[in-house]
Amino acid sequence: MSRSPHRHDHSFGSADAALQNGEHVQASSVVSGRRSEGLLLEGKTAIVTGAASGIGQAVALRLAAQGATVCPLDFHAERLNATVAQIAAAQHPVIPLVCDVTDATAVGSAVAEVAAQRPVDILINSAGIPNIGRLENTSEEEFDRTFAVNVKGVFHCMRAVIEPMKRNHGGVILNMASIAATAGITDRFAYSMSKGAVLAMTYSVARDYLHDRIRCNAISPARIHTPFVDAFLREHYPGQEEAMFARLEQAQPIGRMGRPDEVAALAVFLCSNDASFITGADIPFDGGFFNLRG
Ligand code: NAD
């Protein structure tokens, strides 16, 4: 399944680093770079976690379409194959990584495998799990599992890419947080805690690696229609899925859920040099949830 990655010499060292730094770049260096082909991420290598499903899958496909060599990472090998097959069918390079983000050693090996062959330019952390419950009915096991995937998973992946990115004189990290990180949402005690931690990690990393030219941002989606949502409705509202789906749609003032490909479009922008001034930001992706209620 794994295609051998193509070696290339691309690095953030020249025009990219200057763009990242907001410096004026001579037209000739841009023209001679891969942007001249019109793809936003041409020549970049991107690791995308949670790429077997939902937002991570849409992001992986869209990054590939924008010229990136994508390394889709997920612990669900069979479902990951579907993402890999779609990218390969479009004739884009792809390096699948079957890996559990809760396992620091496995994450380290997966990232090292990529970093040994090419610069790691982009990391997108989308692997995550939901958890429903309030303080009094959240078990310690649920708390620990939510923390292990949503918090430590992001920690492991960021820690694994930071050295390769420093060596490469720059990079971009993008974390999927949630509106639950900053808004009080019913029955999301452990989940909200985990996404609050994702935001805190995002700000911390953005600050500490500013001078290494590593940008780190978060997207906070409201409800996005993915298998995550369908599984949630099946499990918690059997027989009432349709009514609950409609209710979830109305939670966004815009009157619907977001689509994974819409999140992916924002992710591409944030990972590209067009977003070179954006770091330490949490971008709401919320259909008006925060500002247009009432
Ligand atoms: P999804 O369930 O469709 O996909 C999540 C992917 O993560 C799956 O492919 C799963 O196999 C993978 N994964 C889970 N645990 C893993 C582990 N330990 N190691 C490796 N891979 C693992 O979910 P989604 O809706 O696409 O959500 C993606 C991210 O966006 C999550 O972090 C979620 O919290 C966040 N988010 C989603 C929504 C939404 O409404 N869908 C809203 C806000 C935030």
Residues whose N, C-alpha, C, O or C-beta is under 5 A from the ligand:
A	BS01	NAD	G50 A51 A52 S53 G54 I55 G56 D74 F75 H76 C99 D100 V101 T102 S126 A127 G128 I129 V149 M176 A177 S178 P221 A222 R223 I224 T226 P227 F228
